[in-house]
Amino acid sequence: MSDQRFIIEMGMGNSQYGQDYTKACARAIEDAIRHSSIPMFAALGKDPKEMRVQVTVGVQEPDKVDCAALVAHLPRGKASVKAVFGGMNVTNPDDGNVLVIASAAVEAFLPKME
């Protein structure tokens, strides 16, 4: 049985000081899911634990993202996080501080209903 995607949310987050790629990604994920409410579980008689959550985060240096730490903070379902090249770094010309901007796509899947 294959899964069927039923939601995709997008978000953006940043780390203004310290070039913390994981923090920027965590904020992007939070932005993506912050406004979501999914009442369909009760309506369909489904347990949220059945949901597979697939997160893709984009930053300029994906190897600096602690994906396991991000998975640990996802509230529902069986989660995975993948970091890819994306987002952007913006350097302040006055002090050289680098602002890390991350983007996130949070997708949720359930087994196809027959």
TORLUM-829579 format. One record per atom (N, C-alpha, C, O): residue in one letter; residue number from 1; x, y, z; atom name. Coordinates in Angstrom, 1 decimal. Example, Ala and Ser with C-alpha at 12.3 -4.5 7.8 and 13.67 -1.06 7.14 Angstrom:
TORLUM-829579
+-----+-----+--------+--------+--------+------+
: res :   n :      X :      Y :      Z : atom :
+-----+-----+--------+--------+--------+------+
:   A :   1 :   13.2 :   -5.7 :    7.8 :    N :
:   A :   1 :   12.3 :   -4.5 :    7.8 :   CA :
:   A :   1 :   13.2 :   -3.3 :    7.8 :    C :
:   A :   1 :   14.2 :   -3.3 :    8.5 :    O :
:   S :   2 :   12.8 :   -2.2 :    7.1 :    N :
:   S :   2 :   13.7 :   -1.1 :    7.1 :   CA :
:   S :   2 :   12.9 :    0.0 :    7.9 :    C :
:   S :   2 :   13.4 :    1.1 :    8.0 :    O :
+-----+-----+--------+--------+--------+------+
This chain:
TORLUM-829579
+-----+-----+--------+--------+--------+------+
: res :   n :      X :      Y :      Z : atom :
+-----+-----+--------+--------+--------+------+
:   M :   1 :    0.9 :   -1.2 :    0.0 :    N :
:   M :   1 :    0.0 :    0.0 :    0.0 :   CA :
:   M :   1 :    0.9 :    1.2 :    0.0 :    C :
:   M :   1 :    1.8 :    1.3 :    0.8 :    O :
:   S :   2 :    0.6 :    2.2 :   -0.9 :    N :
:   S :   2 :    1.4 :    3.4 :   -0.9 :   CA :
:   S :   2 :    0.8 :    4.5 :   -0.1 :    C :
:   S :   2 :   -0.4 :    4.5 :    0.2 :    O :
:   D :   3 :    1.6 :    5.5 :    0.2 :    N :
:   D :   3 :    1.1 :    6.6 :    1.0 :   CA :
:   D :   3 :    0.5 :    7.7 :    0.1 :    C :
:   D :   3 :    0.9 :    7.8 :   -1.1 :    O :
:   Q :   4 :   -0.3 :    8.5 :    0.6 :    N :
:   Q :   4 :   -0.9 :    9.6 :   -0.1 :   CA :
:   Q :   4 :   -0.7 :   10.9 :    0.6 :    C :
:   Q :   4 :   -1.0 :   11.0 :    1.8 :    O :
:   R :   5 :   -0.1 :   11.9 :    0.0 :    N :
:   R :   5 :    0.2 :   13.2 :    0.6 :   CA :
:   R :   5 :   -1.1 :   13.9 :    0.8 :    C :
:   R :   5 :   -1.9 :   14.0 :   -0.1 :    O :
:   F :   6 :   -1.4 :   14.4 :    2.0 :    N :
:   F :   6 :   -2.6 :   15.1 :    2.3 :   CA :
:   F :   6 :   -2.4 :   16.5 :    2.7 :    C :
:   F :   6 :   -3.3 :   17.3 :    2.8 :    O :
:   I :   7 :   -1.1 :   16.9 :    3.0 :    N :
:   I :   7 :   -0.9 :   18.3 :    3.4 :   CA :
:   I :   7 :    0.6 :   18.6 :    3.0 :    C :
:   I :   7 :    1.5 :   17.8 :    3.2 :    O :
:   I :   8 :    0.8 :   19.9 :    2.6 :    N :
:   I :   8 :    2.2 :   20.4 :    2.5 :   CA :
:   I :   8 :    2.1 :   21.8 :    3.0 :    C :
:   I :   8 :    1.2 :   22.6 :    2.6 :    O :
:   E :   9 :    3.0 :   22.2 :    3.8 :    N :
:   E :   9 :    3.1 :   23.5 :    4.4 :   CA :
:   E :   9 :    4.5 :   24.0 :    4.1 :    C :
:   E :   9 :    5.5 :   23.2 :    4.2 :    O :
:   M :  10 :    4.7 :   25.3 :    3.9 :    N :
:   M :  10 :    6.0 :   25.9 :    3.7 :   CA :
:   M :  10 :    6.2 :   26.9 :    4.8 :    C :
:   M :  10 :    5.3 :   27.6 :    5.3 :    O :
:   G :  11 :    7.5 :   27.1 :    5.1 :    N :
:   G :  11 :    7.9 :   28.1 :    6.1 :   CA :
:   G :  11 :    9.3 :   28.6 :    5.9 :    C :
:   G :  11 :   10.0 :   28.1 :    5.1 :    O :
:   M :  12 :    9.6 :   29.7 :    6.7 :    N :
:   M :  12 :   10.9 :   30.4 :    6.6 :   CA :
:   M :  12 :   11.3 :   30.7 :    8.0 :    C :
:   M :  12 :   10.5 :   31.1 :    8.8 :    O :
:   G :  13 :   12.6 :   30.5 :    8.3 :    N :
:   G :  13 :   13.2 :   30.9 :    9.6 :   CA :
:   G :  13 :   14.6 :   31.4 :    9.4 :    C :
:   G :  13 :   15.2 :   31.3 :    8.3 :    O :
:   N :  14 :   15.1 :   32.0 :   10.5 :    N :
:   N :  14 :   16.4 :   32.5 :   10.4 :   CA :
:   N :  14 :   17.2 :   32.4 :   11.7 :    C :
:   N :  14 :   16.6 :   32.2 :   12.7 :    O :
:   S :  15 :   18.5 :   32.6 :   11.5 :    N :
:   S :  15 :   19.4 :   32.7 :   12.7 :   CA :
:   S :  15 :   20.1 :   34.0 :   12.4 :    C :
:   S :  15 :   20.9 :   34.1 :   11.5 :    O :
:   Q :  16 :   19.8 :   35.0 :   13.3 :    N :
:   Q :  16 :   20.4 :   36.3 :   13.0 :   CA :
:   Q :  16 :   21.8 :   36.5 :   13.5 :    C :
:   Q :  16 :   22.6 :   37.3 :   13.0 :    O :
:   Y :  17 :   22.2 :   35.7 :   14.5 :    N :
:   Y :  17 :   23.5 :   35.8 :   15.1 :   CA :
:   Y :  17 :   24.1 :   34.3 :   15.3 :    C :
:   Y :  17 :   23.3 :   33.5 :   15.8 :    O :
:   G :  18 :   25.3 :   34.1 :   15.0 :    N :
:   G :  18 :   25.9 :   32.8 :   15.3 :   CA :
:   G :  18 :   25.9 :   31.8 :   14.1 :    C :
:   G :  18 :   26.4 :   30.7 :   14.3 :    O :
:   Q :  19 :   25.3 :   32.2 :   13.0 :    N :
:   Q :  19 :   25.2 :   31.2 :   11.8 :   CA :
:   Q :  19 :   24.8 :   29.8 :   12.3 :    C :
:   Q :  19 :   25.5 :   28.9 :   11.9 :    O :
:   D :  20 :   23.7 :   29.7 :   13.0 :    N :
:   D :  20 :   23.2 :   28.4 :   13.5 :   CA :
:   D :  20 :   22.2 :   27.9 :   12.5 :    C :
:   D :  20 :   21.0 :   28.3 :   12.5 :    O :
:   Y :  21 :   22.6 :   27.0 :   11.6 :    N :
:   Y :  21 :   21.8 :   26.5 :   10.5 :   CA :
:   Y :  21 :   20.7 :   25.6 :   11.1 :    C :
:   Y :  21 :   19.5 :   25.7 :   10.6 :    O :
:   T :  22 :   20.9 :   24.9 :   12.2 :    N :
:   T :  22 :   19.9 :   24.1 :   12.8 :   CA :
:   T :  22 :   18.8 :   24.9 :   13.4 :    C :
:   T :  22 :   17.6 :   24.6 :   13.2 :    O :
:   K :  23 :   19.2 :   26.0 :   14.0 :    N :
:   K :  23 :   18.2 :   26.9 :   14.6 :   CA :
:   K :  23 :   17.3 :   27.6 :   13.5 :    C :
:   K :  23 :   16.1 :   27.7 :   13.7 :    O :
:   A :  24 :   18.0 :   28.0 :   12.4 :    N :
:   A :  24 :   17.2 :   28.6 :   11.3 :   CA :
:   A :  24 :   16.2 :   27.6 :   10.8 :    C :
:   A :  24 :   15.1 :   28.0 :   10.5 :    O :
:   C :  25 :   16.6 :   26.3 :   10.6 :    N :
:   C :  25 :   15.7 :   25.3 :   10.1 :   CA :
:   C :  25 :   14.6 :   25.0 :   11.1 :    C :
:   C :  25 :   13.5 :   24.8 :   10.7 :    O :
:   A :  26 :   14.9 :   25.0 :   12.4 :    N :
:   A :  26 :   13.9 :   24.7 :   13.4 :   CA :
:   A :  26 :   12.8 :   25.8 :   13.3 :    C :
:   A :  26 :   11.6 :   25.5 :   13.4 :    O :
:   R :  27 :   13.2 :   27.0 :   13.1 :    N :
:   R :  27 :   12.3 :   28.1 :   13.0 :   CA :
:   R :  27 :   11.5 :   28.1 :   11.7 :    C :
:   R :  27 :   10.3 :   28.4 :   11.7 :    O :
:   A :  28 :   12.1 :   27.6 :   10.7 :    N :
:   A :  28 :   11.4 :   27.5 :    9.4 :   CA :
:   A :  28 :   10.3 :   26.4 :    9.5 :    C :
:   A :  28 :    9.2 :   26.5 :    9.0 :    O :
:   I :  29 :   10.6 :   25.3 :   10.2 :    N :
:   I :  29 :    9.7 :   24.2 :   10.4 :   CA :
:   I :  29 :    8.5 :   24.7 :   11.3 :    C :
:   I :  29 :    7.4 :   24.4 :   11.0 :    O :
:   E :  30 :    8.9 :   25.4 :   12.4 :    N :
:   E :  30 :    7.9 :   25.9 :   13.3 :   CA :
:   E :  30 :    6.9 :   26.8 :   12.5 :    C :
:   E :  30 :    5.7 :   26.8 :   12.7 :    O :
:   D :  31 :    7.5 :   27.7 :   11.6 :    N :
:   D :  31 :    6.7 :   28.6 :   10.8 :   CA :
:   D :  31 :    5.7 :   27.8 :    9.9 :    C :
:   D :  31 :    4.6 :   28.2 :    9.8 :    O :
:   A :  32 :    6.2 :   26.7 :    9.4 :    N :
:   A :  32 :    5.4 :   25.9 :    8.5 :   CA :
:   A :  32 :    4.2 :   25.3 :    9.2 :    C :
:   A :  32 :    3.1 :   25.2 :    8.7 :    O :
:   I :  33 :    4.4 :   24.8 :   10.4 :    N :
:   I :  33 :    3.4 :   24.0 :   11.1 :   CA :
:   I :  33 :    2.6 :   24.8 :   12.1 :    C :
:   I :  33 :    1.6 :   24.4 :   12.7 :    O :
:   R :  34 :    3.1 :   26.0 :   12.4 :    N :
:   R :  34 :    2.5 :   26.8 :   13.5 :   CA :
:   R :  34 :    1.0 :   27.1 :   13.3 :    C :
:   R :  34 :    0.2 :   27.1 :   14.3 :    O :
:   H :  35 :    0.5 :   27.3 :   12.1 :    N :
:   H :  35 :   -0.9 :   27.7 :   11.8 :   CA :
:   H :  35 :   -1.7 :   26.5 :   11.4 :    C :
:   H :  35 :   -2.9 :   26.7 :   11.0 :    O :
:   S :  36 :   -1.1 :   25.3 :   11.4 :    N :
:   S :  36 :   -1.9 :   24.1 :   11.0 :   CA :
:   S :  36 :   -2.7 :   23.5 :   12.1 :    C :
:   S :  36 :   -2.2 :   23.3 :   13.2 :    O :
:   S :  37 :   -3.9 :   23.1 :   11.7 :    N :
:   S :  37 :   -4.7 :   22.3 :   12.6 :   CA :
:   S :  37 :   -5.4 :   21.3 :   11.7 :    C :
:   S :  37 :   -6.0 :   21.7 :   10.7 :    O :
:   I :  38 :   -5.2 :   20.1 :   12.0 :    N :
:   I :  38 :   -5.7 :   19.0 :   11.1 :   CA :
:   I :  38 :   -6.8 :   18.2 :   11.9 :    C :
:   I :  38 :   -6.5 :   17.2 :   12.5 :    O :
:   P :  39 :   -8.0 :   18.6 :   11.8 :    N :
:   P :  39 :   -9.1 :   17.9 :   12.5 :   CA :
:   P :  39 :   -9.5 :   16.6 :   11.8 :    C :
:   P :  39 :  -10.4 :   15.9 :   12.3 :    O :
:   M :  40 :   -8.9 :   16.3 :   10.7 :    N :
:   M :  40 :   -9.4 :   15.1 :    9.9 :   CA :
:   M :  40 :   -9.1 :   13.8 :   10.6 :    C :
:   M :  40 :   -9.7 :   12.8 :   10.3 :    O :
:   F :  41 :   -8.1 :   13.8 :   11.5 :    N :
:   F :  41 :   -7.8 :   12.5 :   12.2 :   CA :
:   F :  41 :   -9.0 :   12.0 :   12.9 :    C :
:   F :  41 :   -9.4 :   10.8 :   12.8 :    O :
:   A :  42 :   -9.7 :   12.8 :   13.7 :    N :
:   A :  42 :  -10.9 :   12.4 :   14.4 :   CA :
:   A :  42 :  -12.0 :   12.1 :   13.4 :    C :
:   A :  42 :  -12.7 :   11.2 :   13.6 :    O :
:   A :  43 :  -12.1 :   13.0 :   12.4 :    N :
:   A :  43 :  -13.2 :   12.8 :   11.4 :   CA :
:   A :  43 :  -13.1 :   11.4 :   10.7 :    C :
:   A :  43 :  -14.1 :   10.8 :   10.4 :    O :
:   L :  44 :  -11.8 :   11.0 :   10.4 :    N :
:   L :  44 :  -11.6 :    9.8 :    9.7 :   CA :
:   L :  44 :  -11.3 :    8.6 :   10.6 :    C :
:   L :  44 :  -11.2 :    7.4 :   10.1 :    O :
:   G :  45 :  -11.3 :    8.8 :   11.9 :    N :
:   G :  45 :  -11.0 :    7.7 :   12.8 :   CA :
:   G :  45 :   -9.6 :    7.2 :   12.7 :    C :
:   G :  45 :   -9.3 :    6.1 :   13.0 :    O :
:   K :  46 :   -8.7 :    8.1 :   12.4 :    N :
:   K :  46 :   -7.2 :    7.8 :   12.2 :   CA :
:   K :  46 :   -6.5 :    8.3 :   13.4 :    C :
:   K :  46 :   -6.8 :    9.3 :   14.1 :    O :
:   D :  47 :   -5.4 :    7.6 :   13.7 :    N :
:   D :  47 :   -4.5 :    8.0 :   14.8 :   CA :
:   D :  47 :   -3.3 :    8.8 :   14.1 :    C :
:   D :  47 :   -2.8 :    8.4 :   13.1 :    O :
:   P :  48 :   -3.0 :   10.0 :   14.7 :    N :
:   P :  48 :   -1.9 :   10.8 :   14.1 :   CA :
:   P :  48 :   -0.6 :   10.0 :   14.0 :    C :
:   P :  48 :    0.3 :   10.4 :   13.3 :    O :
:   K :  49 :   -0.4 :    8.9 :   14.8 :    N :
:   K :  49 :    0.8 :    8.1 :   14.8 :   CA :
:   K :  49 :    1.0 :    7.4 :   13.4 :    C :
:   K :  49 :    2.1 :    7.0 :   13.1 :    O :
:   E :  50 :   -0.1 :    7.3 :   12.7 :    N :
:   E :  50 :   -0.1 :    6.6 :   11.4 :   CA :
:   E :  50 :    0.5 :    7.5 :   10.3 :    C :
:   E :  50 :    1.0 :    7.1 :    9.2 :    O :
:   M :  51 :    0.6 :    8.8 :   10.6 :    N :
:   M :  51 :    1.1 :    9.8 :    9.6 :   CA :
:   M :  51 :    2.6 :    9.7 :    9.5 :    C :
:   M :  51 :    3.3 :    9.6 :   10.4 :    O :
:   R :  52 :    3.0 :    9.8 :    8.2 :    N :
:   R :  52 :    4.5 :    9.9 :    7.9 :   CA :
:   R :  52 :    4.7 :   11.4 :    7.6 :    C :
:   R :  52 :    4.0 :   12.0 :    6.7 :    O :
:   V :  53 :    5.7 :   12.0 :    8.3 :    N :
:   V :  53 :    6.0 :   13.4 :    8.1 :   CA :
:   V :  53 :    7.4 :   13.5 :    7.4 :    C :
:   V :  53 :    8.4 :   12.9 :    7.9 :    O :
:   Q :  54 :    7.4 :   14.1 :    6.3 :    N :
:   Q :  54 :    8.7 :   14.3 :    5.5 :   CA :
:   Q :  54 :    9.0 :   15.8 :    5.4 :    C :
:   Q :  54 :    8.2 :   16.5 :    4.9 :    O :
:   V :  55 :   10.1 :   16.2 :    6.0 :    N :
:   V :  55 :   10.5 :   17.6 :    6.0 :   CA :
:   V :  55 :   11.8 :   17.7 :    5.2 :    C :
:   V :  55 :   12.7 :   17.0 :    5.3 :    O :
:   T :  56 :   11.7 :   18.8 :    4.3 :    N :
:   T :  56 :   12.9 :   19.2 :    3.6 :   CA :
:   T :  56 :   13.2 :   20.6 :    3.9 :    C :
:   T :  56 :   12.4 :   21.5 :    3.8 :    O :
:   V :  57 :   14.5 :   20.8 :    4.4 :    N :
:   V :  57 :   14.9 :   22.2 :    4.7 :   CA :
:   V :  57 :   16.0 :   22.6 :    3.7 :    C :
:   V :  57 :   16.9 :   21.8 :    3.4 :    O :
:   G :  58 :   16.0 :   23.8 :    3.4 :    N :
:   G :  58 :   17.0 :   24.4 :    2.4 :   CA :
:   G :  58 :   17.8 :   25.4 :    3.1 :    C :
:   G :  58 :   17.3 :   26.4 :    3.6 :    O :
:   V :  59 :   19.2 :   25.3 :    3.1 :    N :
:   V :  59 :   20.1 :   26.2 :    3.6 :   CA :
:   V :  59 :   21.3 :   26.2 :    2.7 :    C :
:   V :  59 :   21.6 :   25.3 :    2.0 :    O :
:   Q :  60 :   22.1 :   27.2 :    2.8 :    N :
:   Q :  60 :   23.4 :   27.3 :    2.0 :   CA :
:   Q :  60 :   24.4 :   26.3 :    2.4 :    C :
:   Q :  60 :   25.2 :   25.9 :    1.6 :    O :
:   E :  61 :   24.4 :   25.8 :    3.7 :    N :
:   E :  61 :   25.4 :   24.8 :    4.1 :   CA :
:   E :  61 :   24.6 :   23.6 :    4.8 :    C :
:   E :  61 :   24.6 :   23.5 :    6.0 :    O :
:   P :  62 :   24.0 :   22.8 :    3.9 :    N :
:   P :  62 :   23.2 :   21.7 :    4.5 :   CA :
:   P :  62 :   23.9 :   20.7 :    5.4 :    C :
:   P :  62 :   23.3 :   20.1 :    6.3 :    O :
:   D :  63 :   25.2 :   20.6 :    5.3 :    N :
:   D :  63 :   26.0 :   19.7 :    6.1 :   CA :
:   D :  63 :   26.1 :   20.2 :    7.6 :    C :
:   D :  63 :   26.5 :   19.5 :    8.4 :    O :
:   K :  64 :   25.7 :   21.4 :    7.8 :    N :
:   K :  64 :   25.8 :   22.0 :    9.1 :   CA :
:   K :  64 :   24.4 :   21.9 :    9.9 :    C :
:   K :  64 :   24.3 :   22.5 :   11.0 :    O :
:   V :  65 :   23.5 :   21.2 :    9.3 :    N :
:   V :  65 :   22.2 :   21.0 :    9.9 :   CA :
:   V :  65 :   22.1 :   19.7 :   10.7 :    C :
:   V :  65 :   22.5 :   18.7 :   10.1 :    O :
:   D :  66 :   21.7 :   19.7 :   11.9 :    N :
:   D :  66 :   21.5 :   18.5 :   12.8 :   CA :
:   D :  66 :   20.1 :   18.0 :   12.5 :    C :
:   D :  66 :   19.2 :   18.4 :   13.3 :    O :
:   C :  67 :   19.9 :   17.2 :   11.5 :    N :
:   C :  67 :   18.6 :   16.7 :   11.2 :   CA :
:   C :  67 :   18.0 :   15.8 :   12.3 :    C :
:   C :  67 :   16.8 :   15.9 :   12.5 :    O :
:   A :  68 :   18.8 :   15.1 :   13.0 :    N :
:   A :  68 :   18.2 :   14.3 :   14.1 :   CA :
:   A :  68 :   17.6 :   15.2 :   15.2 :    C :
:   A :  68 :   16.6 :   14.8 :   15.7 :    O :
:   A :  69 :   18.2 :   16.3 :   15.5 :    N :
:   A :  69 :   17.7 :   17.2 :   16.5 :   CA :
:   A :  69 :   16.4 :   17.8 :   16.0 :    C :
:   A :  69 :   15.4 :   18.0 :   16.8 :    O :
:   L :  70 :   16.2 :   18.0 :   14.7 :    N :
:   L :  70 :   15.0 :   18.6 :   14.1 :   CA :
:   L :  70 :   13.9 :   17.5 :   14.2 :    C :
:   L :  70 :   12.8 :   17.8 :   14.5 :    O :
:   V :  71 :   14.2 :   16.3 :   13.9 :    N :
:   V :  71 :   13.2 :   15.2 :   14.0 :   CA :
:   V :  71 :   12.7 :   15.1 :   15.4 :    C :
:   V :  71 :   11.5 :   14.9 :   15.6 :    O :
:   A :  72 :   13.6 :   15.2 :   16.4 :    N :
:   A :  72 :   13.2 :   15.1 :   17.8 :   CA :
:   A :  72 :   12.2 :   16.1 :   18.2 :    C :
:   A :  72 :   11.4 :   15.8 :   19.2 :    O :
:   H :  73 :   12.1 :   17.2 :   17.5 :    N :
:   H :  73 :   11.1 :   18.3 :   17.9 :   CA :
:   H :  73 :    9.8 :   18.3 :   17.1 :    C :
:   H :  73 :    9.0 :   19.1 :   17.4 :    O :
:   L :  74 :    9.7 :   17.3 :   16.2 :    N :
:   L :  74 :    8.4 :   17.3 :   15.4 :   CA :
:   L :  74 :    7.4 :   16.6 :   16.3 :    C :
:   L :  74 :    7.6 :   15.6 :   16.9 :    O :
:   P :  75 :    6.2 :   17.2 :   16.4 :    N :
:   P :  75 :    5.2 :   16.8 :   17.4 :   CA :
:   P :  75 :    4.4 :   15.5 :   17.0 :    C :
:   P :  75 :    3.9 :   14.9 :   18.0 :    O :
:   R :  76 :    4.3 :   15.1 :   15.8 :    N :
:   R :  76 :    3.4 :   14.0 :   15.4 :   CA :
:   R :  76 :    4.0 :   13.2 :   14.3 :    C :
:   R :  76 :    4.9 :   13.6 :   13.6 :    O :
:   G :  77 :    3.6 :   11.9 :   14.3 :    N :
:   G :  77 :    3.9 :   11.0 :   13.2 :   CA :
:   G :  77 :    5.3 :   10.5 :   13.2 :    C :
:   G :  77 :    6.1 :   10.7 :   14.1 :    O :
:   K :  78 :    5.6 :    9.7 :   12.2 :    N :
:   K :  78 :    6.9 :    9.1 :   11.9 :   CA :
:   K :  78 :    7.6 :   10.1 :   11.0 :    C :
:   K :  78 :    7.3 :   10.2 :    9.9 :    O :
:   A :  79 :    8.6 :   10.8 :   11.6 :    N :
:   A :  79 :    9.2 :   11.9 :   10.9 :   CA :
:   A :  79 :   10.6 :   11.6 :   10.3 :    C :
:   A :  79 :   11.4 :   10.8 :   10.9 :    O :
:   S :  80 :   10.9 :   12.3 :    9.2 :    N :
:   S :  80 :   12.3 :   12.3 :    8.7 :   CA :
:   S :  80 :   12.5 :   13.8 :    8.2 :    C :
:   S :  80 :   11.6 :   14.5 :    7.8 :    O :
:   V :  81 :   13.8 :   14.2 :    8.3 :    N :
:   V :  81 :   14.2 :   15.5 :    7.9 :   CA :
:   V :  81 :   15.4 :   15.3 :    7.0 :    C :
:   V :  81 :   16.4 :   14.6 :    7.3 :    O :
:   K :  82 :   15.4 :   16.0 :    5.9 :    N :
:   K :  82 :   16.5 :   16.0 :    4.9 :   CA :
:   K :  82 :   16.9 :   17.5 :    4.7 :    C :
:   K :  82 :   16.0 :   18.3 :    4.4 :    O :
:   A :  83 :   18.2 :   17.8 :    4.7 :    N :
:   A :  83 :   18.7 :   19.1 :    4.5 :   CA :
:   A :  83 :   19.3 :   19.2 :    3.0 :    C :
:   A :  83 :   20.1 :   18.3 :    2.7 :    O :
:   V :  84 :   18.9 :   20.2 :    2.3 :    N :
:   V :  84 :   19.4 :   20.3 :    0.9 :   CA :
:   V :  84 :   19.9 :   21.8 :    0.7 :    C :
:   V :  84 :   19.7 :   22.6 :    1.6 :    O :
:   F :  85 :   20.6 :   22.0 :   -0.4 :    N :
:   F :  85 :   21.1 :   23.3 :   -0.7 :   CA :
:   F :  85 :   19.9 :   24.2 :   -1.0 :    C :
:   F :  85 :   19.1 :   23.9 :   -1.8 :    O :
:   G :  86 :   19.8 :   25.4 :   -0.4 :    N :
:   G :  86 :   18.8 :   26.3 :   -0.6 :   CA :
:   G :  86 :   18.9 :   27.5 :    0.3 :    C :
:   G :  86 :   20.0 :   27.8 :    0.8 :    O :
:   G :  87 :   17.8 :   28.2 :    0.6 :    N :
:   G :  87 :   17.8 :   29.3 :    1.5 :   CA :
:   G :  87 :   18.8 :   30.3 :    1.0 :    C :
:   G :  87 :   19.2 :   30.4 :   -0.1 :    O :
:   M :  88 :   19.3 :   31.1 :    2.0 :    N :
:   M :  88 :   20.4 :   32.1 :    1.6 :   CA :
:   M :  88 :   21.1 :   32.6 :    2.9 :    C :
:   M :  88 :   20.6 :   32.5 :    4.0 :    O :
:   N :  89 :   22.3 :   33.1 :    2.6 :    N :
:   N :  89 :   23.1 :   33.8 :    3.7 :   CA :
:   N :  89 :   23.2 :   35.2 :    3.2 :    C :
:   N :  89 :   23.4 :   35.5 :    2.1 :    O :
:   V :  90 :   22.9 :   36.1 :    4.2 :    N :
:   V :  90 :   23.0 :   37.6 :    3.9 :   CA :
:   V :  90 :   24.0 :   38.2 :    4.9 :    C :
:   V :  90 :   23.9 :   38.0 :    6.1 :    O :
:   T :  91 :   25.1 :   38.8 :    4.3 :    N :
:   T :  91 :   26.1 :   39.4 :    5.2 :   CA :
:   T :  91 :   25.8 :   40.9 :    5.4 :    C :
:   T :  91 :   25.6 :   41.6 :    4.4 :    O :
:   N :  92 :   25.9 :   41.3 :    6.6 :    N :
:   N :  92 :   25.8 :   42.7 :    7.0 :   CA :
:   N :  92 :   27.1 :   43.4 :    6.6 :    C :
:   N :  92 :   28.2 :   43.0 :    7.2 :    O :
:   P :  93 :   27.1 :   44.3 :    5.7 :    N :
:   P :  93 :   28.4 :   44.9 :    5.3 :   CA :
:   P :  93 :   29.0 :   45.8 :    6.4 :    C :
:   P :  93 :   30.2 :   46.0 :    6.3 :    O :
:   D :  94 :   28.3 :   46.1 :    7.4 :    N :
:   D :  94 :   28.8 :   47.0 :    8.5 :   CA :
:   D :  94 :   29.7 :   46.2 :    9.5 :    C :
:   D :  94 :   30.7 :   46.7 :    9.9 :    O :
:   D :  95 :   29.2 :   45.0 :    9.8 :    N :
:   D :  95 :   29.9 :   44.2 :   10.8 :   CA :
:   D :  95 :   30.3 :   42.8 :   10.4 :    C :
:   D :  95 :   31.0 :   42.1 :   11.2 :    O :
:   G :  96 :   29.9 :   42.4 :    9.2 :    N :
:   G :  96 :   30.3 :   41.1 :    8.7 :   CA :
:   G :  96 :   29.4 :   40.0 :    9.2 :    C :
:   G :  96 :   29.7 :   38.8 :    8.9 :    O :
:   N :  97 :   28.5 :   40.3 :   10.1 :    N :
:   N :  97 :   27.6 :   39.2 :   10.6 :   CA :
:   N :  97 :   26.8 :   38.6 :    9.5 :    C :
:   N :  97 :   26.3 :   39.3 :    8.6 :    O :
:   V :  98 :   26.7 :   37.3 :    9.5 :    N :
:   V :  98 :   26.0 :   36.5 :    8.5 :   CA :
:   V :  98 :   24.6 :   36.1 :    9.0 :    C :
:   V :  98 :   24.6 :   35.4 :   10.0 :    O :
:   L :  99 :   23.6 :   36.5 :    8.3 :    N :
:   L :  99 :   22.2 :   36.1 :    8.7 :   CA :
:   L :  99 :   21.9 :   34.8 :    7.8 :    C :
:   L :  99 :   22.0 :   34.9 :    6.6 :    O :
:   V : 100 :   21.5 :   33.8 :    8.5 :    N :
:   V : 100 :   21.2 :   32.5 :    7.8 :   CA :
:   V : 100 :   19.7 :   32.5 :    7.7 :    C :
:   V : 100 :   18.9 :   32.6 :    8.6 :    O :
:   I : 101 :   19.2 :   32.3 :    6.4 :    N :
:   I : 101 :   17.8 :   32.2 :    6.2 :   CA :
:   I : 101 :   17.5 :   30.8 :    5.6 :    C :
:   I : 101 :   18.1 :   30.3 :    4.6 :    O :
:   A : 102 :   16.6 :   30.1 :    6.2 :    N :
:   A : 102 :   16.3 :   28.7 :    5.9 :   CA :
:   A : 102 :   14.8 :   28.6 :    5.4 :    C :
:   A : 102 :   14.0 :   29.4 :    5.8 :    O :
:   S : 103 :   14.6 :   27.7 :    4.4 :    N :
:   S : 103 :   13.2 :   27.4 :    4.0 :   CA :
:   S : 103 :   12.9 :   26.0 :    4.4 :    C :
:   S : 103 :   13.8 :   25.1 :    4.5 :    O :
:   A : 104 :   11.6 :   25.7 :    4.6 :    N :
:   A : 104 :   11.2 :   24.4 :    4.9 :   CA :
:   A : 104 :    9.9 :   24.0 :    4.2 :    C :
:   A : 104 :    9.0 :   24.8 :    4.0 :    O :
:   A : 105 :    9.8 :   22.7 :    3.8 :    N :
:   A : 105 :    8.6 :   22.2 :    3.3 :   CA :
:   A : 105 :    8.3 :   21.0 :    4.2 :    C :
:   A : 105 :    9.1 :   20.1 :    4.3 :    O :
:   V : 106 :    7.1 :   21.0 :    4.8 :    N :
:   V : 106 :    6.6 :   19.9 :    5.7 :   CA :
:   V : 106 :    5.5 :   19.2 :    5.0 :    C :
:   V : 106 :    4.4 :   19.8 :    4.7 :    O :
:   E : 107 :    5.7 :   17.9 :    4.7 :    N :
:   E : 107 :    4.7 :   17.2 :    4.0 :   CA :
:   E : 107 :    4.2 :   16.0 :    4.9 :    C :
:   E : 107 :    5.0 :   15.4 :    5.6 :    O :
:   A : 108 :    2.9 :   15.8 :    4.9 :    N :
:   A : 108 :    2.3 :   14.7 :    5.7 :   CA :
:   A : 108 :    1.6 :   13.7 :    4.8 :    C :
:   A : 108 :    0.9 :   14.1 :    3.9 :    O :
:   F : 109 :    1.8 :   12.5 :    5.1 :    N :
:   F : 109 :    1.3 :   11.4 :    4.3 :   CA :
:   F : 109 :    0.5 :   10.4 :    5.2 :    C :
:   F : 109 :    0.9 :   10.2 :    6.4 :    O :
:   L : 110 :   -0.5 :    9.8 :    4.6 :    N :
:   L : 110 :   -1.2 :    8.7 :    5.3 :   CA :
:   L : 110 :   -1.3 :    7.6 :    4.3 :    C :
:   L : 110 :   -1.3 :    7.8 :    3.1 :    O :
:   P : 111 :   -1.5 :    6.3 :    4.8 :    N :
:   P : 111 :   -1.7 :    5.2 :    3.8 :   CA :
:   P : 111 :   -2.9 :    5.5 :    3.0 :    C :
:   P : 111 :   -3.9 :    6.0 :    3.5 :    O :
:   K : 112 :   -2.9 :    5.1 :    1.8 :    N :
:   K : 112 :   -4.1 :    5.3 :    0.9 :   CA :
:   K : 112 :   -5.3 :    4.6 :    1.5 :    C :
:   K : 112 :   -5.2 :    3.4 :    1.9 :    O :
:   M : 113 :   -6.4 :    5.3 :    1.5 :    N :
:   M : 113 :   -7.6 :    4.7 :    2.0 :   CA :
:   M : 113 :   -8.3 :    3.9 :    0.9 :    C :
:   M : 113 :   -8.5 :    4.5 :   -0.2 :    O :
:   E : 114 :   -8.7 :    2.7 :    1.1 :    N :
:   E : 114 :   -9.4 :    1.9 :    0.1 :   CA :
:   E : 114 :  -10.9 :    2.1 :    0.2 :    C :
:   E : 114 :  -11.7 :    1.5 :   -0.5 :    O :
+-----+-----+--------+--------+--------+------+
